[in-house]
């Protein structure tokens, strides 16, 4: 087997991955409260700043909502997550999730023709310039 580069992840990234996996698998459900930062740090054997950094990233991708003084709750990623979460949904446990791939293809097939129709309706001088050069 040829040598491969080693993936080196930071500790906050490891914490992020662990919590994200639990949210995406449904082990942590929308609306469920996460343990406090202090408790998460104890459970994971890391520092509170590490937990805080991971929670910020989880919040940025739409998996949790962090409220000062009120704790952190799991969000419904199907409603709130952005496209940056897509690769994680598409490949779970290193394998392609065919149901997600099928859903993506289905959405693309439905959206594509409408997007082309709108582009044709709303074309302007820029589109005309492109047509002349190609």
Secondary structure, 3 states (H helix, E strand, C coil): CCCCCCCCCCHHHHHHHHHHHHHHHCCCCCCCECCCHHHHHHHHCCCHHHHHHHHHHHHHCCCEEEECCCEEEECCHHHHCCHHHHHHHHEECCEECHHHHHHHHHHHHHHHHHHHHHHHHCCCHHHHHHHHHC
